[in-house]
Amino acid sequence: MATQDREEARVGLTAKDLQELKAREFEQAIMDYRNQRWDSYQDWKTRVEALDAILRGEYITRYADETSTQDYPFVQNTAQVAMLDMAKLASESPPAVRAEPLTDSDDAARAARVREVICDTHWFHSKGEVLTPYWIMDMAGAGGAFAVVIPGDQYPHIVRVDPRHAYPDVQNGILQDLLILTRMHVRQAQRLYPDLGAPRAPYDSDEVEIIDYYSRDEVVRGVASLRLPGGVRPDTAEAVDLVLDHRGPMHLVVDGYNVGLALAAGEAAEVRARLAPVLGRIRTIARPPRSVTVVYDSSREGSRIKGVAGVAVRFAPPGTTADDVIVGLASVPGTVVISNDREVRERAERAGALALWAEALVAWARRRR
């Protein structure tokens, strides 16, 4: 979370925003809201990612020996063609605004006509005809299309929101509010949103998450990042404590066998059994509760293995490694990766995650005995 004091985590808001929202403790509320909304929409986002793979023409073939190949065959992509056809048809029919008069009087009819002209003007200056094909493809591919209106010098601008970044709250078919989570480099955030107080980035690859919350009554923007304060090493129990105390978004991803063997040597089943209660303890102690995922290399018995409550257990699919799965998860904003594998940590950091050593979790677990 961006903050002037690196020892503290807080949503970076303008001074005016902080003054208005301080009485409601909005900072913690919006982050809790963000975490809850993010968790509840992961199934939908997974389906959108699967559709993206289909549109890119990726086809995975799995074999009896558990190996797999990924191909890009030169065939007509019917899913993509269908979405493009729908977008083209929609573009051929320009939308029309119909404003109903509030009463039967002539003045009410003229006022309704003025509202129609205003809407048409805003649509024209926002280049709505360009946005329409994208919204149609969003509806067909993701099941939802979103837009926000921002102030302009002369006219307000209608801006499309990528459904991959949108987390709406819909009740009875009516949009109640919209949470937008956008990830970008720190330097870009500092340039675009100087008032948010994004942390200084020692590396160009450092990223933050921009949080935009839209409701009927208010619009709030914040910036969230997850990093260790100066002087705290990533191989200490203190680093784990700081992660668990962090008030912003956080998802813990553990390199299963790698970290488990750091706890104590043993067979695969023994390593998993020894690591499970440690991760369960993290779920119990962390406030707010953390999302925890432990990743193991592929196993034939993987489908029969169950973790402790609140801890997701994932096995690498045939043909891939746990390292690849971990790095894929590291691209999710607010992710902390724990591994003793230097390459995994470096790849996770390049993907935007905070990386801790296995020794940090081992020291934390032994201190908690």
C-alpha positions as CSV (number, residue, x, y, z in Angstrom):
1,M,0.0,0.0,0.0
2,A,1.4,3.4,-0.9
3,T,2.4,5.5,2.2
4,Q,4.8,8.2,3.2
5,D,5.8,6.1,6.1
6,R,7.2,2.8,4.8
7,E,6.5,1.1,8.1
8,E,2.8,1.6,7.7
9,A,0.3,0.4,5.1
10,R,-2.5,2.6,3.9
11,V,-4.5,3.5,0.8
12,G,-2.8,6.4,-0.9
13,L,-5.5,9.0,-1.3
14,T,-5.4,12.8,-1.7
15,A,-5.5,14.9,1.4
16,K,-9.0,16.0,0.7
17,D,-10.2,12.4,0.2
18,L,-8.5,11.3,3.5
19,Q,-10.2,14.1,5.4
20,E,-13.6,13.2,4.0
21,L,-13.2,9.5,4.5
22,K,-11.3,9.3,7.8
23,A,-14.4,9.2,10.0
24,R,-15.7,6.1,8.2
25,E,-12.3,4.3,8.3
26,F,-12.8,3.8,4.6
27,E,-9.3,2.7,4.1
28,Q,-9.7,-0.7,5.8
29,A,-13.3,-1.0,4.5
30,I,-12.3,-0.6,0.8
31,M,-9.4,-3.1,1.1
32,D,-11.6,-5.7,2.8
33,Y,-14.2,-5.1,0.1
34,R,-11.5,-5.5,-2.6
35,N,-10.3,-8.8,-1.2
36,Q,-13.8,-10.2,-0.8
37,R,-14.8,-9.1,-4.3
38,W,-11.6,-10.4,-5.9
39,D,-12.1,-13.9,-4.3
40,S,-15.7,-14.2,-5.3
41,Y,-15.0,-13.4,-9.0
42,Q,-12.1,-15.8,-9.6
43,D,-14.2,-18.5,-11.3
44,W,-15.5,-15.9,-13.8
45,K,-12.0,-14.5,-14.4
46,T,-10.7,-18.0,-15.0
47,R,-13.4,-18.6,-17.7
48,V,-12.5,-15.3,-19.3
49,E,-8.8,-16.4,-19.4
50,A,-9.8,-19.7,-20.9
51,L,-11.8,-17.9,-23.7
52,D,-8.7,-15.7,-24.3
53,A,-6.7,-18.8,-24.9
54,I,-9.3,-20.1,-27.4
55,L,-9.3,-16.7,-29.2
56,R,-5.5,-16.8,-29.5
57,G,-5.8,-20.2,-31.1
58,E,-4.1,-22.2,-28.3
59,Y,-4.9,-25.9,-28.3
60,I,-3.4,-28.3,-25.8
61,T,-3.2,-32.0,-26.5
62,R,-2.6,-34.3,-23.6
63,Y,-1.2,-37.9,-23.9
64,A,-1.4,-41.1,-21.9
65,D,2.0,-40.6,-20.5
66,E,0.8,-37.3,-18.9
67,T,2.8,-35.2,-21.3
68,S,1.2,-32.4,-23.4
69,T,1.8,-30.2,-26.3
70,Q,0.5,-26.7,-27.2
71,D,-0.2,-26.0,-30.8
72,Y,-1.5,-23.0,-32.9
73,P,-3.2,-24.8,-35.8
74,F,-3.9,-22.8,-39.0
75,V,-7.7,-23.2,-38.9
76,Q,-10.6,-20.8,-38.8
77,N,-11.2,-19.7,-35.3
78,T,-15.0,-19.9,-35.1
79,A,-15.1,-18.3,-31.7
80,Q,-13.2,-15.3,-32.8
81,V,-15.1,-15.0,-36.1
82,A,-18.5,-15.2,-34.3
83,M,-17.5,-12.3,-31.9
84,L,-16.2,-10.2,-34.7
85,D,-19.4,-10.8,-36.7
86,M,-21.6,-9.7,-33.8
87,A,-19.5,-6.6,-33.3
88,K,-19.8,-5.7,-37.0
89,L,-23.6,-6.1,-37.0
90,A,-23.9,-4.0,-33.8
91,S,-21.8,-1.2,-35.4
92,E,-24.2,-1.0,-38.3
93,S,-27.1,0.1,-36.1
94,P,-26.2,3.3,-34.3
95,P,-27.9,3.6,-30.8
96,A,-30.7,6.0,-30.3
97,V,-31.5,7.8,-27.0
98,R,-35.2,8.0,-26.0
99,A,-35.9,10.4,-23.1
100,E,-39.5,10.2,-21.8
101,P,-41.2,13.5,-20.8
102,L,-41.8,13.8,-17.1
103,T,-45.3,15.2,-17.6
104,D,-47.7,15.8,-20.5
105,S,-46.9,19.5,-20.9
106,D,-45.1,21.0,-23.9
107,D,-42.3,22.2,-21.7
108,A,-41.7,18.6,-20.4
109,A,-41.6,17.4,-24.0
110,R,-39.0,20.1,-25.0
111,A,-36.9,19.2,-21.9
112,A,-36.9,15.5,-22.9
113,R,-35.7,16.5,-26.3
114,V,-32.9,18.5,-24.8
115,R,-31.8,15.5,-22.7
116,E,-31.8,13.4,-25.9
117,V,-29.6,15.9,-27.7
118,I,-27.2,16.1,-24.7
119,C,-26.8,12.3,-24.6
120,D,-26.2,12.2,-28.4
121,T,-23.6,15.0,-28.0
122,H,-21.8,13.2,-25.2
123,W,-21.8,9.9,-27.2
124,F,-20.4,11.7,-30.3
125,H,-17.5,13.4,-28.4
126,S,-16.7,10.1,-26.6
127,K,-16.5,8.3,-30.0
128,G,-19.1,5.9,-28.9
129,E,-19.3,4.3,-32.4
130,V,-15.7,3.2,-31.9
131,L,-16.4,1.7,-28.4
132,T,-19.5,-0.1,-29.4
133,P,-17.8,-3.1,-31.1
134,Y,-15.6,-3.6,-28.0
135,W,-18.6,-3.6,-25.7
136,I,-20.4,-6.2,-27.9
137,M,-17.4,-8.5,-27.8
138,D,-17.1,-7.9,-24.0
139,M,-20.8,-9.0,-23.7
140,A,-20.3,-12.1,-25.9
141,G,-16.9,-13.1,-24.5
142,A,-17.0,-12.1,-20.8
143,G,-20.8,-11.8,-20.2
144,G,-20.6,-8.2,-19.2
145,A,-19.7,-4.8,-20.6
146,F,-18.7,-1.8,-18.4
147,A,-18.0,1.9,-18.8
148,V,-17.3,4.9,-16.6
149,V,-17.9,8.5,-17.2
150,I,-15.1,11.0,-16.3
151,P,-15.2,14.8,-16.4
152,G,-13.8,16.6,-19.4
153,D,-13.0,20.2,-20.3
154,Q,-16.2,20.6,-22.3
155,Y,-18.0,17.3,-22.2
156,P,-17.8,14.2,-20.0
157,H,-16.0,11.3,-21.5
158,I,-17.4,7.7,-21.7
159,V,-14.5,5.3,-21.1
160,R,-14.7,1.5,-21.7
161,V,-13.6,-0.7,-18.8
162,D,-11.9,-4.0,-19.6
163,P,-14.0,-6.8,-18.0
164,R,-10.8,-8.5,-17.0
165,H,-10.3,-5.7,-14.5
166,A,-13.9,-5.2,-13.5
167,Y,-15.5,-6.5,-10.3
168,P,-19.2,-5.4,-10.3
169,D,-21.8,-5.8,-7.6
170,V,-25.1,-6.6,-9.3
171,Q,-28.4,-7.1,-7.4
172,N,-31.6,-8.1,-9.3
173,G,-30.0,-7.2,-12.5
174,I,-29.1,-3.6,-11.4
175,L,-25.5,-2.5,-11.0
176,Q,-24.9,-1.3,-7.4
177,D,-21.2,-0.4,-7.6
178,L,-18.1,-1.2,-9.6
179,L,-14.6,-2.0,-8.4
180,I,-11.8,-1.7,-11.0
181,L,-8.4,-3.2,-10.3
182,T,-5.6,-2.2,-12.7
183,R,-2.0,-3.2,-12.5
184,M,0.8,-0.9,-13.8
185,H,4.4,-0.1,-13.2
186,V,5.2,2.2,-10.3
187,R,6.8,4.8,-12.5
188,Q,3.7,4.9,-14.7
189,A,1.4,5.3,-11.6
190,Q,3.5,8.1,-10.3
191,R,3.2,9.9,-13.7
192,L,-0.5,9.3,-14.2
193,Y,-1.7,9.7,-10.5
194,P,0.9,12.0,-8.7
195,D,-1.6,12.7,-5.9
196,L,-1.9,9.0,-4.9
197,G,1.6,8.8,-3.4
198,A,2.8,5.7,-5.1
199,P,6.0,4.4,-3.6
200,R,9.3,5.1,-5.2
201,A,10.4,2.2,-7.4
202,P,14.0,1.0,-7.3
203,Y,13.4,-1.1,-10.4
204,D,11.4,-0.4,-13.5
205,S,9.6,-3.7,-13.2
206,D,8.0,-2.8,-9.8
207,E,4.3,-2.7,-10.0
208,V,1.3,-1.4,-8.0
209,E,-2.4,-2.0,-8.2
210,I,-4.7,1.0,-8.9
211,I,-8.0,0.6,-7.2
212,D,-11.0,2.6,-8.5
213,Y,-14.3,2.3,-6.6
214,Y,-17.4,3.7,-8.3
215,S,-20.8,3.9,-6.5
216,R,-23.9,6.0,-6.9
217,D,-22.6,8.5,-4.3
218,E,-18.8,8.5,-4.6
219,V,-15.8,7.8,-6.6
220,V,-12.6,6.8,-4.7
221,R,-9.2,5.9,-6.1
222,G,-6.3,4.4,-4.2
223,V,-3.0,2.7,-4.9
224,A,-1.8,-0.6,-3.3
225,S,1.6,-2.2,-3.2
226,L,3.2,-4.8,-1.1
227,R,6.9,-4.6,-0.1
228,L,9.1,-5.0,2.9
229,P,10.3,-1.9,4.7
230,G,14.0,-1.1,4.7
231,G,16.1,-3.3,7.1
232,V,13.8,-6.3,7.0
233,R,15.3,-9.3,5.2
234,P,13.1,-11.7,3.1
235,D,14.5,-14.7,5.0
236,T,13.3,-13.7,8.5
237,A,10.2,-14.4,10.6
238,E,9.7,-10.7,10.8
239,A,9.1,-10.6,7.1
240,V,6.3,-13.1,7.5
241,D,4.8,-11.1,10.3
242,L,4.8,-7.9,8.2
243,V,3.1,-9.8,5.4
244,L,0.4,-11.1,7.7
245,D,-0.2,-7.7,9.2
246,H,-0.4,-6.0,5.9
247,R,-3.8,-4.4,5.5
248,G,-4.0,-4.4,1.7
249,P,-4.6,-7.2,-0.7
250,M,-2.5,-10.3,-0.3
251,H,-2.4,-13.8,-1.7
252,L,0.2,-16.3,-0.3
253,V,1.7,-18.8,-2.8
254,V,4.0,-21.5,-1.3
255,D,6.4,-23.6,-3.3
256,G,5.2,-26.9,-1.6
257,Y,8.0,-29.4,-1.7
258,N,10.7,-26.8,-1.7
259,V,9.4,-25.1,1.5
260,G,8.3,-28.4,3.1
261,L,11.8,-29.9,2.8
262,A,13.2,-26.8,4.4
263,L,11.0,-27.7,7.5
264,A,12.3,-31.2,7.6
265,A,13.4,-34.0,5.2
266,G,11.0,-36.9,4.4
267,E,9.0,-38.6,1.8
268,A,6.6,-36.6,-0.4
269,A,3.5,-37.5,1.7
270,E,5.4,-36.6,5.0
271,V,6.5,-33.3,3.6
272,R,2.9,-32.4,2.7
273,A,1.6,-33.5,6.0
274,R,4.2,-31.4,7.9
275,L,3.6,-28.3,5.8
276,A,-0.3,-28.3,6.0
277,P,-0.7,-27.3,9.6
278,V,1.8,-24.5,9.2
279,L,-0.2,-23.0,6.4
280,G,-3.4,-23.6,8.3
281,R,-1.9,-21.6,11.2
282,I,-1.3,-18.7,8.8
283,R,-4.9,-18.8,7.9
284,T,-5.9,-18.7,11.5
285,I,-3.6,-15.9,12.6
286,A,-3.7,-13.5,9.7
287,R,-6.1,-10.6,10.0
288,P,-7.8,-10.1,7.7
289,P,-7.8,-13.7,6.6
290,R,-5.4,-14.5,3.8
291,S,-5.8,-16.5,0.6
292,V,-3.2,-19.3,0.8
293,T,-2.3,-21.7,-2.1
294,V,0.4,-24.4,-1.9
295,V,1.7,-25.7,-5.2
296,Y,3.3,-29.2,-5.7
297,D,4.8,-30.8,-8.7
298,S,2.5,-33.2,-10.7
299,S,1.4,-36.3,-8.8
300,R,-0.8,-39.3,-9.7
301,E,-2.3,-39.2,-6.2
302,G,-2.9,-35.4,-6.4
303,S,-6.7,-35.7,-6.9
304,R,-7.0,-37.7,-3.7
305,I,-5.0,-35.2,-1.5
306,K,-6.9,-32.7,0.6
307,G,-5.4,-29.7,2.4
308,V,-6.5,-28.0,5.6
309,A,-9.4,-25.7,5.7
310,G,-8.9,-22.5,3.8
311,V,-5.7,-23.7,2.1
312,A,-5.9,-24.4,-1.6
313,V,-3.7,-27.3,-2.9
314,R,-2.7,-27.3,-6.5
315,F,-0.6,-29.8,-8.5
316,A,1.2,-28.8,-11.6
317,P,-0.6,-30.2,-14.7
318,P,1.2,-32.9,-16.7
319,G,3.9,-31.4,-18.9
320,T,4.4,-28.4,-16.6
321,T,6.3,-27.8,-13.4
322,A,5.2,-26.3,-10.1
323,D,7.6,-23.4,-10.8
324,D,5.6,-22.4,-13.9
325,V,2.3,-22.6,-11.9
326,I,3.7,-20.4,-9.2
327,V,5.0,-17.8,-11.6
328,G,1.6,-17.7,-13.3
329,L,-0.1,-17.1,-9.9
330,A,2.5,-14.4,-9.1
331,S,1.0,-12.1,-11.7
332,V,-2.0,-11.6,-9.6
333,P,-1.8,-8.3,-7.7
334,G,-0.9,-8.6,-4.1
335,T,0.8,-12.0,-4.3
336,V,3.6,-13.1,-2.0
337,V,5.6,-16.1,-3.1
338,I,7.6,-18.2,-0.7
339,S,10.4,-20.4,-2.1
340,N,14.0,-21.4,-1.7
341,D,14.5,-21.6,-5.4
342,R,16.3,-18.4,-6.5
343,E,15.0,-18.7,-10.1
344,V,11.4,-19.0,-8.9
345,R,11.8,-15.9,-6.6
346,E,13.3,-13.8,-9.4
347,R,10.7,-14.8,-11.9
348,A,7.9,-14.1,-9.4
349,E,9.4,-10.7,-8.7
350,R,9.5,-9.9,-12.4
351,A,5.9,-10.8,-12.5
352,G,5.2,-8.3,-9.8
353,A,5.1,-10.4,-6.6
354,L,6.9,-10.0,-3.3
355,A,9.3,-13.0,-2.9
356,L,10.3,-14.5,0.5
357,W,12.7,-17.2,1.3
358,A,11.6,-20.6,2.7
359,E,13.7,-19.8,5.8
360,A,11.4,-17.0,6.7
361,L,8.4,-19.4,7.0
362,V,10.5,-22.0,8.8
363,A,11.7,-19.4,11.4
364,W,8.1,-18.1,11.8
365,A,6.7,-21.6,12.3
366,R,9.4,-22.6,14.8
367,R,8.8,-19.4,16.8
368,R,5.1,-20.2,16.9
369,R,5.5,-23.7,18.4
